[in-house]
Amino acid sequence: MTIKVMLVDDHLVVLRGLRFFLNTQPNIEVVGEVNNGSLVLEKYEELQPDVVLMDLMMPVMDGIEATKKITEAYPDVKVVVLTSYSDQDHVIPALQAGAVGYQLKDIDPDELVKTIHAAYEGEKYLHPKATHLLLSEMNDQGKKTRTPALYKLTAREKDVLQQVTLGKSNKEIATVLYISEKTVKTHVSNILSKLQVHDRTQAAIYAMKEDLFKDQSS
């Protein structure tokens, strides 16, 4: 199966370089590109790509706002941030906006390919600096009341959270647990609220950090 990728970056050289490189990769096809965040939603509706490769600093609308808008309109969209910024002011807002991947532009090209494949499969793939910042933020927020909150999850919410940690989409979780996709969305919303996290990525990392499912591994 070919992974359809849409590029979002305001630098023509970057766009051309990414397009040339990715189109040489097996199972990846660049189906379109835009040079500012305000055009992302319109182009996404037209092209229906599997993965959106998103820059952060762009004119008209930045990548964080564009990511927020597209994930609100299409909850199952896979957005991978590709940027030059690895500071907390960019990493955390991008992940909170719904990005499932975060990489820096100086990474090895093969790592970018791995990130795209991981996003397509519903898995999170973050640059080590992004992971470090995310865990640091969670540690800073924690230590207050979040550990007790873990035990407020119902049995079904824990089932859903376990599937989230495996990188599964709402549709996939619904199939595995034999419940409706709408019910899954409700459970996910309750989980985020109880764990006091912003998104599925943080919930998954929190669960793994706390070894919530260590006794259920096969």
TORPA-4810 file (N, C-alpha, C, O; in nm, 3 decimals):
<nodes>
NODE_1_0.084_-0.119_0.000_0.000_0.000_0.000_0.088_0.125_0.000_0.187_0.132_0.073_M
NODE_2_0.053_0.223_-0.081_0.130_0.347_-0.090_0.079_0.449_0.012_-0.042_0.472_0.023_T
NODE_3_0.171_0.509_0.084_0.136_0.613_0.182_0.137_0.748_0.110_0.240_0.791_0.059_I
NODE_4_0.023_0.813_0.107_0.012_0.943_0.040_0.048_1.053_0.140_-0.010_1.062_0.248_K
NODE_5_0.145_1.136_0.101_0.196_1.241_0.190_0.172_1.379_0.131_0.194_1.402_0.012_V
NODE_6_0.126_1.471_0.215_0.112_1.611_0.175_0.216_1.693_0.250_0.232_1.678_0.371_M
NODE_7_0.288_1.780_0.178_0.394_1.863_0.237_0.342_2.002_0.266_0.270_2.062_0.186_L
NODE_8_0.379_2.055_0.383_0.340_2.190_0.421_0.465_2.263_0.469_0.515_2.236_0.579_V
NODE_9_0.516_2.356_0.386_0.637_2.430_0.421_0.644_2.554_0.332_0.603_2.549_0.216_D
NODE_10_0.695_2.663_0.386_0.699_2.787_0.307_0.831_2.806_0.234_0.849_2.908_0.167_D
NODE_11_0.922_2.711_0.244_1.050_2.721_0.173_1.049_2.629_0.051_1.037_2.507_0.064_H
NODE_12_1.061_2.688_-0.067_1.054_2.612_-0.192_1.162_2.507_-0.200_1.137_2.396_-0.247_L
NODE_13_1.283_2.540_-0.155_1.394_2.444_-0.161_1.364_2.322_-0.076_1.391_2.209_-0.115_V
NODE_14_1.306_2.346_0.043_1.270_2.235_0.132_1.164_2.148_0.067_1.174_2.025_0.068_V
NODE_15_1.062_2.212_0.009_0.955_2.137_-0.056_1.009_2.050_-0.169_0.974_1.933_-0.181_L
NODE_16_1.095_2.109_-0.253_1.150_2.033_-0.365_1.237_1.918_-0.317_1.230_1.808_-0.370_R
NODE_17_1.318_1.946_-0.216_1.405_1.841_-0.163_1.326_1.726_-0.102_1.357_1.610_-0.125_G
NODE_18_1.224_1.759_-0.022_1.141_1.657_0.040_1.066_1.576_-0.066_1.060_1.453_-0.059_L
NODE_19_1.009_1.647_-0.163_0.934_1.579_-0.267_1.023_1.480_-0.344_0.984_1.365_-0.367_R
NODE_20_1.143_1.526_-0.382_1.234_1.439_-0.456_1.274_1.317_-0.373_1.270_1.204_-0.422_F
NODE_21_1.312_1.340_-0.248_1.358_1.230_-0.163_1.245_1.131_-0.133_1.263_1.010_-0.149_F
NODE_22_1.129_1.182_-0.091_1.021_1.092_-0.051_0.966_1.012_-0.169_0.925_0.898_-0.152_L
NODE_23_0.966_1.072_-0.287_0.916_1.000_-0.404_1.011_0.889_-0.450_0.975_0.807_-0.535_N
NODE_24_1.133_0.887_-0.394_1.225_0.777_-0.426_1.207_0.660_-0.329_1.268_0.555_-0.347_T
NODE_25_1.124_0.680_-0.227_1.106_0.576_-0.126_0.994_0.480_-0.164_0.890_0.522_-0.214_Q
NODE_26_1.016_0.351_-0.140_0.909_0.254_-0.167_0.786_0.285_-0.081_0.799_0.318_0.037_P
NODE_27_0.670_0.275_-0.139_0.543_0.288_-0.067_0.513_0.429_-0.016_0.426_0.445_0.069_N
NODE_28_0.583_0.530_-0.066_0.553_0.669_-0.028_0.536_0.752_-0.156_0.616_0.742_-0.248_I
NODE_29_0.431_0.833_-0.158_0.407_0.920_-0.273_0.364_1.058_-0.223_0.269_1.069_-0.145_E
NODE_30_0.434_1.163_-0.267_0.395_1.301_-0.234_0.282_1.340_-0.330_0.302_1.348_-0.451_V
NODE_31_0.164_1.364_-0.273_0.047_1.391_-0.358_0.016_1.540_-0.370_-0.070_1.579_-0.450_V
NODE_32_0.085_1.624_-0.292_0.060_1.767_-0.301_0.137_1.843_-0.197_0.199_1.785_-0.107_G
NODE_33_0.133_1.975_-0.208_0.207_2.060_-0.114_0.142_2.198_-0.108_0.079_2.244_-0.203_E
NODE_34_0.160_2.263_0.008_0.114_2.401_0.025_0.223_2.477_0.099_0.306_2.418_0.167_V
NODE_35_0.222_2.610_0.086_0.330_2.690_0.145_0.286_2.776_0.262_0.363_2.860_0.310_N
NODE_36_0.162_2.758_0.310_0.123_2.824_0.436_0.008_2.748_0.500_-0.069_2.680_0.432_N
NODE_37_-0.003_2.762_0.631_-0.098_2.683_0.708_-0.243_2.707_0.674_-0.326_2.618_0.693_G
NODE_38_-0.275_2.825_0.623_-0.415_2.857_0.595_-0.473_2.772_0.482_-0.595_2.760_0.469_S
NODE_39_-0.386_2.714_0.400_-0.432_2.633_0.286_-0.440_2.484_0.317_-0.484_2.406_0.233_L
NODE_40_-0.397_2.446_0.437_-0.387_2.304_0.470_-0.521_2.233_0.464_-0.533_2.128_0.401_V
NODE_41_-0.622_2.289_0.528_-0.752_2.223_0.535_-0.813_2.204_0.397_-0.865_2.097_0.364_L
NODE_42_-0.806_2.310_0.315_-0.861_2.303_0.180_-0.790_2.196_0.097_-0.854_2.118_0.027_E
NODE_43_-0.658_2.194_0.106_-0.581_2.099_0.026_-0.600_1.957_0.078_-0.603_1.861_0.000_K
NODE_44_-0.615_1.943_0.209_-0.637_1.811_0.266_-0.768_1.751_0.216_-0.775_1.634_0.181_Y
NODE_45_-0.871_1.834_0.213_-1.002_1.788_0.166_-0.995_1.743_0.020_-1.063_1.650_-0.022_E
NODE_46_-0.910_1.812_-0.057_-0.896_1.779_-0.199_-0.816_1.652_-0.221_-0.853_1.567_-0.302_E
NODE_47_-0.705_1.638_-0.147_-0.611_1.529_-0.173_-0.632_1.406_-0.086_-0.598_1.295_-0.127_L
NODE_48_-0.687_1.424_0.034_-0.707_1.314_0.129_-0.578_1.234_0.150_-0.577_1.112_0.130_Q
NODE_49_-0.469_1.300_0.191_-0.344_1.228_0.214_-0.352_1.144_0.341_-0.438_1.166_0.426_P
NODE_50_-0.262_1.047_0.353_-0.255_0.964_0.473_-0.178_1.034_0.583_-0.211_1.022_0.701_D
NODE_51_-0.074_1.109_0.544_0.012_1.177_0.640_0.038_1.320_0.592_0.063_1.343_0.473_V
NODE_52_0.031_1.414_0.685_0.063_1.555_0.655_0.195_1.588_0.723_0.207_1.579_0.845_V
NODE_53_0.295_1.628_0.644_0.427_1.666_0.696_0.427_1.817_0.713_0.428_1.891_0.614_L
NODE_54_0.426_1.865_0.838_0.395_2.004_0.871_0.513_2.082_0.926_0.574_2.042_1.025_M
NODE_55_0.546_2.193_0.860_0.642_2.289_0.917_0.569_2.371_1.021_0.446_2.375_1.021_D
NODE_56_0.642_2.438_1.111_0.577_2.517_1.215_0.575_2.666_1.184_0.472_2.731_1.199_L
NODE_57_0.688_2.721_1.141_0.697_2.865_1.119_0.666_2.897_0.973_0.748_2.874_0.884_M
NODE_58_0.545_2.951_0.950_0.501_2.985_0.816_0.419_3.113_0.819_0.365_3.149_0.923_M
NODE_59_0.409_3.183_0.705_0.328_3.304_0.700_0.179_3.272_0.700_0.139_3.158_0.677_P
NODE_60_0.098_3.373_0.726_-0.048_3.366_0.726_-0.100_3.284_0.844_-0.173_3.337_0.928_V
NODE_61_-0.064_3.156_0.851_-0.103_3.070_0.964_0.010_2.973_0.994_0.058_2.904_0.904_M
NODE_62_0.053_2.967_1.120_0.164_2.879_1.153_0.118_2.733_1.161_-0.001_2.703_1.156_D
NODE_63_0.216_2.644_1.172_0.187_2.502_1.171_0.110_2.452_1.291_0.033_2.356_1.280_G
NODE_64_0.128_2.516_1.405_0.055_2.475_1.525_-0.094_2.499_1.508_-0.176_2.412_1.537_I
NODE_65_-0.129_2.619_1.461_-0.270_2.651_1.440_-0.329_2.565_1.329_-0.443_2.520_1.338_E
NODE_66_-0.251_2.543_1.224_-0.298_2.459_1.114_-0.321_2.315_1.161_-0.419_2.251_1.121_A
NODE_67_-0.232_2.264_1.246_-0.248_2.130_1.301_-0.373_2.121_1.386_-0.449_2.024_1.377_T
NODE_68_-0.396_2.222_1.467_-0.515_2.225_1.553_-0.642_2.221_1.469_-0.735_2.146_1.501_K
NODE_69_-0.646_2.301_1.364_-0.767_2.309_1.282_-0.793_2.178_1.206_-0.907_2.133_1.198_K
NODE_70_-0.688_2.119_1.152_-0.708_1.998_1.072_-0.742_1.878_1.160_-0.819_1.792_1.119_I
NODE_71_-0.684_1.871_1.281_-0.716_1.759_1.370_-0.856_1.774_1.429_-0.920_1.674_1.460_T
NODE_72_-0.903_1.897_1.443_-1.039_1.918_1.490_-1.139_1.875_1.381_-1.243_1.816_1.411_E
NODE_73_-1.106_1.906_1.257_-1.195_1.871_1.145_-1.187_1.723_1.110_-1.287_1.662_1.073_A
NODE_74_-1.067_1.665_1.122_-1.046_1.524_1.088_-0.967_1.458_1.201_-0.844_1.452_1.195_Y
NODE_75_-1.035_1.408_1.303_-0.967_1.353_1.423_-0.868_1.241_1.394_-0.775_1.220_1.472_P
NODE_76_-0.886_1.170_1.285_-0.795_1.058_1.255_-0.678_1.097_1.165_-0.601_1.011_1.122_D
NODE_77_-0.664_1.226_1.135_-0.555_1.270_1.050_-0.421_1.246_1.120_-0.412_1.256_1.242_V
NODE_78_-0.318_1.214_1.042_-0.185_1.190_1.096_-0.095_1.307_1.057_-0.053_1.317_0.941_K
NODE_79_-0.065_1.394_1.153_0.022_1.509_1.128_0.158_1.485_1.190_0.169_1.455_1.309_V
NODE_80_0.262_1.497_1.109_0.400_1.487_1.156_0.466_1.624_1.141_0.475_1.677_1.030_V
NODE_81_0.513_1.679_1.249_0.581_1.808_1.245_0.726_1.787_1.203_0.796_1.699_1.256_V
NODE_82_0.771_1.867_1.108_0.912_1.867_1.066_0.959_2.011_1.071_0.919_2.092_0.988_L
NODE_83_1.044_2.042_1.168_1.079_2.181_1.195_1.224_2.193_1.239_1.294_2.093_1.257_T
NODE_84_1.269_2.317_1.257_1.404_2.342_1.307_1.402_2.371_1.457_1.508_2.389_1.518_S
NODE_85_1.283_2.375_1.517_1.269_2.418_1.657_1.246_2.299_1.749_1.159_2.215_1.724_Y
NODE_86_1.324_2.293_1.858_1.311_2.183_1.954_1.290_2.234_2.096_1.313_2.161_2.192_S
NODE_87_1.245_2.360_2.110_1.223_2.416_2.242_1.081_2.390_2.290_0.994_2.352_2.212_D
NODE_88_1.059_2.411_2.418_0.930_2.381_2.480_0.816_2.464_2.421_0.702_2.417_2.418_Q
NODE_89_0.845_2.586_2.376_0.740_2.672_2.321_0.687_2.623_2.187_0.583_2.669_2.142_D
NODE_90_0.758_2.530_2.124_0.711_2.476_1.997_0.669_2.329_2.010_0.566_2.289_1.955_H
NODE_91_0.748_2.250_2.081_0.719_2.107_2.093_0.585_2.082_2.162_0.498_2.014_2.107_V
NODE_92_0.569_2.137_2.281_0.447_2.110_2.360_0.321_2.157_2.289_0.226_2.079_2.279_I
NODE_93_0.315_2.283_2.239_0.193_2.326_2.169_0.162_2.242_2.045_0.045_2.217_2.014_P
NODE_94_0.266_2.197_1.974_0.242_2.116_1.854_0.179_1.982_1.890_0.086_1.937_1.822_A
NODE_95_0.229_1.918_1.995_0.173_1.792_2.038_0.033_1.810_2.096_-0.055_1.726_2.077_L
NODE_96_0.014_1.920_2.167_-0.119_1.950_2.221_-0.219_1.974_2.109_-0.338_1.946_2.123_Q
NODE_97_-0.170_2.027_1.998_-0.258_2.055_1.883_-0.300_1.928_1.810_-0.395_1.929_1.731_A
NODE_98_-0.229_1.818_1.837_-0.270_1.691_1.778_-0.167_1.622_1.690_-0.197_1.519_1.630_G
NODE_99_-0.044_1.675_1.681_0.059_1.610_1.601_0.094_1.474_1.661_0.105_1.461_1.783_A
NODE_100_0.111_1.372_1.575_0.147_1.239_1.623_0.297_1.212_1.609_0.348_1.113_1.661_V
NODE_101_0.365_1.300_1.538_0.509_1.286_1.521_0.575_1.422_1.528_0.514_1.524_1.494_G
NODE_102_0.700_1.425_1.572_0.774_1.552_1.581_0.920_1.522_1.552_0.986_1.450_1.626_Y
NODE_103_0.969_1.580_1.442_1.108_1.559_1.403_1.173_1.691_1.365_1.105_1.787_1.326_Q
NODE_104_1.305_1.694_1.377_1.382_1.812_1.339_1.436_1.795_1.197_1.459_1.683_1.151_L
NODE_105_1.457_1.906_1.129_1.497_1.901_0.989_1.640_1.850_0.968_1.679_1.822_0.855_K
NODE_106_1.716_1.837_1.076_1.853_1.787_1.059_1.863_1.636_1.088_1.974_1.583_1.099_D
NODE_107_1.749_1.568_1.099_1.754_1.425_1.126_1.800_1.348_1.003_1.797_1.400_0.891_I
NODE_108_1.841_1.226_1.025_1.877_1.138_0.914_1.752_1.114_0.830_1.645_1.088_0.885_D
NODE_109_1.763_1.121_0.698_1.646_1.099_0.612_1.573_0.969_0.639_1.450_0.963_0.629_P
NODE_110_1.647_0.865_0.674_1.583_0.736_0.704_1.493_0.746_0.826_1.391_0.677_0.834_D
NODE_111_1.530_0.833_0.922_1.446_0.852_1.040_1.315_0.919_1.002_1.210_0.890_1.061_E
NODE_112_1.321_1.008_0.905_1.198_1.073_0.859_1.105_0.970_0.796_0.984_0.973_0.818_L
NODE_113_1.162_0.880_0.718_1.081_0.775_0.656_1.017_0.688_0.764_0.900_0.652_0.753_V
NODE_114_1.094_0.653_0.867_1.041_0.573_0.977_0.926_0.645_1.046_0.827_0.584_1.085_K
NODE_115_0.942_0.777_1.062_0.839_0.857_1.129_0.709_0.857_1.049_0.600_0.844_1.105_T
NODE_116_0.722_0.872_0.918_0.604_0.871_0.831_0.534_0.737_0.836_0.411_0.731_0.845_I
NODE_117_0.611_0.628_0.831_0.551_0.495_0.839_0.484_0.473_0.974_0.376_0.415_0.981_H
NODE_118_0.549_0.520_1.081_0.491_0.504_1.214_0.360_0.580_1.225_0.262_0.528_1.280_A
NODE_119_0.357_0.703_1.173_0.234_0.782_1.177_0.123_0.713_1.100_0.009_0.709_1.145_A
NODE_120_0.157_0.659_0.985_0.058_0.590_0.902_-0.001_0.470_0.976_-0.119_0.439_0.962_Y
NODE_121_0.083_0.403_1.055_0.038_0.286_1.130_-0.031_0.325_1.261_-0.073_0.238_1.337_E
NODE_122_-0.041_0.456_1.288_-0.107_0.501_1.409_-0.017_0.505_1.531_-0.065_0.510_1.644_G
NODE_123_0.115_0.502_1.508_0.210_0.503_1.619_0.272_0.642_1.635_0.278_0.720_1.540_E
NODE_124_0.318_0.671_1.756_0.383_0.798_1.785_0.534_0.782_1.763_0.592_0.681_1.804_K
NODE_125_0.596_0.879_1.698_0.740_0.874_1.674_0.795_1.015_1.692_0.777_1.101_1.607_Y
NODE_126_0.863_1.037_1.805_0.910_1.170_1.839_1.062_1.176_1.843_1.129_1.079_1.878_L
NODE_127_1.115_1.292_1.806_1.258_1.316_1.821_1.291_1.307_1.971_1.210_1.351_2.053_H
NODE_128_1.407_1.254_2.009_1.442_1.242_2.151_1.427_1.373_2.229_1.387_1.371_2.346_P
NODE_129_1.458_1.485_2.167_1.444_1.613_2.236_1.297_1.643_2.265_1.263_1.696_2.370_K
NODE_130_1.209_1.608_2.171_1.066_1.630_2.191_1.013_1.540_2.302_0.934_1.583_2.385_A
NODE_131_1.057_1.415_2.302_1.015_1.322_2.407_1.060_1.370_2.544_0.983_1.364_2.640_T
NODE_132_1.182_1.419_2.552_1.236_1.468_2.679_1.153_1.587_2.730_1.120_1.593_2.849_H
NODE_133_1.122_1.680_2.642_1.044_1.796_2.683_0.904_1.756_2.726_0.850_1.812_2.822_L
NODE_134_0.845_1.661_2.657_0.710_1.617_2.691_0.708_1.551_2.828_0.620_1.578_2.909_L
NODE_135_0.804_1.464_2.854_0.811_1.397_2.983_0.842_1.497_3.095_0.790_1.484_3.206_L
NODE_136_0.926_1.594_3.066_0.959_1.696_3.167_0.835_1.776_3.204_0.811_1.806_3.321_S
NODE_137_0.756_1.811_3.102_0.635_1.888_3.129_0.537_1.806_3.212_0.473_1.859_3.303_E
NODE_138_0.524_1.677_3.181_0.435_1.591_3.256_0.482_1.574_3.399_0.401_1.568_3.492_M
NODE_139_0.614_1.565_3.417_0.668_1.553_3.553_0.644_1.680_3.632_0.615_1.675_3.752_N
NODE_140_0.656_1.795_3.564_0.633_1.922_3.632_0.487_1.937_3.672_0.456_1.991_3.779_D
NODE_141_0.398_1.889_3.585_0.256_1.899_3.615_0.214_1.797_3.720_0.123_1.821_3.799_Q
NODE_142_0.283_1.682_3.719_0.245_1.572_3.808_0.273_1.605_3.952_0.270_1.722_3.991_G
NODE_143_0.300_1.505_4.030_0.339_1.521_4.170_0.233_1.596_4.250_0.248_1.613_4.371_K
NODE_144_0.128_1.640_4.184_0.022_1.713_4.255_-0.090_1.614_4.288_-0.099_1.563_4.400_K
NODE_145_-0.174_1.587_4.189_-0.287_1.498_4.214_-0.304_1.394_4.105_-0.405_1.323_4.103_T
NODE_146_-0.207_1.383_4.014_-0.230_1.299_3.898_-0.213_1.149_3.926_-0.283_1.068_3.865_R
NODE_147_-0.124_1.111_4.014_-0.108_0.969_4.039_-0.235_0.906_4.094_-0.274_0.799_4.046_T
NODE_148_-0.302_0.967_4.195_-0.429_0.910_4.239_-0.531_0.904_4.126_-0.615_0.814_4.124_P
NODE_149_-0.526_0.999_4.033_-0.624_1.003_3.924_-0.617_0.878_3.839_-0.717_0.836_3.781_A
NODE_150_-0.499_0.817_3.833_-0.482_0.697_3.753_-0.578_0.587_3.798_-0.629_0.510_3.716_L
NODE_151_-0.602_0.581_3.928_-0.684_0.474_3.982_-0.833_0.508_3.980_-0.916_0.430_4.026_Y
NODE_152_-0.866_0.625_3.926_-1.006_0.662_3.909_-1.062_0.612_3.777_-1.182_0.624_3.751_K
NODE_153_-0.975_0.557_3.693_-1.021_0.504_3.564_-1.105_0.379_3.586_-1.073_0.295_3.670_L
NODE_154_-1.212_0.367_3.510_-1.292_0.246_3.515_-1.219_0.134_3.441_-1.120_0.159_3.371_T
NODE_155_-1.267_0.013_3.457_-1.205_-0.101_3.390_-1.207_-0.082_3.238_-1.110_-0.113_3.170_A
NODE_156_-1.319_-0.033_3.186_-1.330_-0.012_3.042_-1.238_0.100_2.995_-1.179_0.090_2.888_R
NODE_157_-1.225_0.206_3.075_-1.135_0.316_3.039_-0.991_0.267_3.035_-0.912_0.312_2.951_E
NODE_158_-0.956_0.175_3.126_-0.821_0.119_3.123_-0.801_0.034_2.997_-0.692_0.033_2.940_K
NODE_159_-0.907_-0.037_2.955_-0.898_-0.115_2.832_-0.871_-0.023_2.713_-0.786_-0.052_2.628_D
NODE_160_-0.945_0.088_2.709_-0.928_0.183_2.600_-0.789_0.246_2.604_-0.723_0.260_2.501_V
NODE_161_-0.744_0.282_2.725_-0.612_0.344_2.738_-0.502_0.249_2.693_-0.405_0.292_2.632_L
NODE_162_-0.517_0.122_2.724_-0.417_0.025_2.680_-0.407_0.021_2.528_-0.298_0.011_2.473_Q
NODE_163_-0.522_0.028_2.462_-0.522_0.030_2.315_-0.460_0.159_2.261_-0.393_0.158_2.158_Q
NODE_164_-0.484_0.270_2.333_-0.425_0.397_2.294_-0.273_0.388_2.299_-0.204_0.441_2.212_V
NODE_165_-0.220_0.322_2.403_-0.075_0.309_2.415_-0.016_0.225_2.303_0.103_0.233_2.275_T
NODE_166_-0.100_0.144_2.239_-0.055_0.063_2.125_-0.064_0.141_1.994_-0.030_0.089_1.888_L
NODE_167_-0.109_0.268_2.003_-0.114_0.354_1.887_-0.235_0.331_1.798_-0.234_0.369_1.681_G
NODE_168_-0.341_0.269_1.851_-0.457_0.238_1.769_-0.553_0.357_1.760_-0.565_0.434_1.855_K
NODE_169_-0.618_0.370_1.649_-0.717_0.475_1.625_-0.847_0.441_1.697_-0.865_0.329_1.744_S
NODE_170_-0.938_0.537_1.705_-1.067_0.512_1.768_-1.142_0.399_1.697_-1.205_0.315_1.762_N
NODE_171_-1.134_0.398_1.565_-1.203_0.294_1.488_-1.146_0.156_1.520_-1.221_0.060_1.537_K
NODE_172_-1.015_0.147_1.529_-0.951_0.020_1.559_-0.983_-0.027_1.701_-1.006_-0.145_1.725_E
NODE_173_-0.985_0.069_1.795_-1.018_0.035_1.934_-1.161_-0.017_1.943_-1.189_-0.113_2.013_I
NODE_174_-1.251_0.049_1.870_-1.391_0.006_1.870_-1.404_-0.138_1.822_-1.483_-0.215_1.876_A
NODE_175_-1.327_-0.174_1.720_-1.331_-0.310_1.667_-1.277_-0.411_1.768_-1.337_-0.517_1.788_T
NODE_176_-1.165_-0.378_1.831_-1.103_-0.469_1.927_-1.191_-0.492_2.049_-1.204_-0.605_2.097_V
NODE_177_-1.253_-0.385_2.100_-1.330_-0.394_2.223_-1.480_-0.417_2.200_-1.557_-0.426_2.296_L
NODE_178_-1.519_-0.427_2.074_-1.660_-0.452_2.039_-1.754_-0.345_2.095_-1.860_-0.377_2.150_Y
NODE_179_-1.714_-0.220_2.080_-1.797_-0.108_2.119_-1.801_-0.009_2.003_-1.724_-0.021_1.908_I
NODE_180_-1.890_0.089_2.012_-1.902_0.185_1.903_-1.788_0.286_1.906_-1.728_0.309_2.011_S
NODE_181_-1.760_0.346_1.791_-1.655_0.447_1.784_-1.691_0.568_1.870_-1.604_0.632_1.929_E
NODE_182_-1.821_0.600_1.876_-1.866_0.711_1.959_-1.838_0.684_2.106_-1.798_0.774_2.180_K
NODE_183_-1.857_0.560_2.148_-1.828_0.523_2.288_-1.679_0.534_2.316_-1.639_0.577_2.424_T
NODE_184_-1.597_0.496_2.219_-1.452_0.508_2.236_-1.414_0.654_2.257_-1.335_0.686_2.346_V
NODE_185_-1.470_0.743_2.175_-1.440_0.885_2.188_-1.476_0.937_2.326_-1.403_1.017_2.384_K
NODE_186_-1.590_0.891_2.379_-1.632_0.932_2.513_-1.533_0.884_2.618_-1.495_0.959_2.708_T
NODE_187_-1.490_0.758_2.607_-1.393_0.703_2.701_-1.260_0.780_2.695_-1.201_0.811_2.798_H
NODE_188_-1.214_0.809_2.573_-1.088_0.882_2.556_-1.097_1.019_2.622_-1.004_1.063_2.689_V
NODE_189_-1.209_1.087_2.602_-1.229_1.218_2.662_-1.225_1.209_2.815_-1.165_1.295_2.880_S
NODE_190_-1.287_1.105_2.871_-1.286_1.087_3.016_-1.146_1.056_3.067_-1.106_1.103_3.174_N
NODE_191_-1.072_0.977_2.991_-0.935_0.941_3.029_-0.847_1.066_3.035_-0.773_1.086_3.132_I
NODE_192_-0.855_1.149_2.932_-0.773_1.271_2.930_-0.807_1.361_3.048_-0.718_1.420_3.109_L
NODE_193_-0.935_1.369_3.079_-0.978_1.453_3.191_-0.927_1.399_3.324_-0.876_1.475_3.406_S
NODE_194_-0.940_1.268_3.346_-0.900_1.209_3.473_-0.749_1.210_3.492_-0.701_1.228_3.604_K
NODE_195_-0.675_1.190_3.384_-0.529_1.189_3.395_-0.470_1.329_3.386_-0.350_1.349_3.405_L
NODE_196_-0.556_1.428_3.356_-0.513_1.568_3.345_-0.403_1.584_3.242_-0.300_1.647_3.267_Q
NODE_197_-0.427_1.526_3.123_-0.334_1.541_3.011_-0.409_1.602_2.895_-0.532_1.606_2.893_V
NODE_198_-0.334_1.650_2.797_-0.394_1.727_2.688_-0.438_1.642_2.569_-0.534_1.677_2.501_H
NODE_199_-0.369_1.530_2.545_-0.401_1.453_2.426_-0.363_1.307_2.444_-0.311_1.266_2.547_D
NODE_200_-0.392_1.229_2.340_-0.368_1.084_2.344_-0.220_1.050_2.362_-0.186_0.953_2.429_R
NODE_201_-0.132_1.132_2.300_0.011_1.105_2.312_0.055_1.114_2.457_0.128_1.027_2.505_T
NODE_202_0.012_1.218_2.527_0.049_1.235_2.667_-0.011_1.124_2.753_0.054_1.075_2.845_Q
NODE_203_-0.134_1.085_2.723_-0.198_0.977_2.799_-0.121_0.847_2.783_-0.100_0.774_2.880_A
NODE_204_-0.078_0.818_2.659_-0.003_0.696_2.633_0.132_0.697_2.704_0.171_0.597_2.766_A
NODE_205_0.202_0.808_2.696_0.332_0.818_2.762_0.318_0.807_2.913_0.399_0.743_2.980_I
NODE_206_0.213_0.871_2.966_0.190_0.865_3.110_0.164_0.722_3.155_0.219_0.677_3.256_Y
NODE_207_0.081_0.650_3.080_0.048_0.512_3.115_0.172_0.424_3.111_0.191_0.339_3.198_A
NODE_208_0.257_0.444_3.010_0.378_0.364_2.998_0.479_0.401_3.108_0.548_0.314_3.161_M
NODE_209_0.486_0.529_3.140_0.580_0.574_3.244_0.542_0.517_3.380_0.628_0.487_3.462_K
NODE_210_0.410_0.503_3.403_0.360_0.449_3.529_0.351_0.296_3.528_0.309_0.236_3.627_E
NODE_211_0.391_0.233_3.414_0.385_0.087_3.401_0.246_0.033_3.432_0.231_-0.070_3.499_D
NODE_212_0.146_0.102_3.383_0.008_0.065_3.413_-0.026_-0.075_3.363_-0.105_-0.146_3.425_L
NODE_213_0.034_-0.115_3.250_-0.001_-0.243_3.190_0.112_-0.346_3.198_0.116_-0.440_3.119_F
NODE_214_0.203_-0.327_3.292_0.319_-0.416_3.299_0.280_-0.561_3.330_0.350_-0.654_3.291_K
NODE_215_0.167_-0.579_3.400_0.127_-0.715_3.436_0.039_-0.778_3.328_-0.001_-0.893_3.340_D
NODE_216_0.009_-0.700_3.221_-0.078_-0.751_3.116_-0.002_-0.780_2.988_-0.062_-0.819_2.887_Q
NODE_217_0.130_-0.761_2.991_0.210_-0.786_2.870_0.227_-0.935_2.850_0.237_-1.012_2.946_S
NODE_218_0.231_-0.974_2.725_0.245_-1.117_2.694_0.384_-1.148_2.647_0.414_-1.263_2.616_S
</nodes>
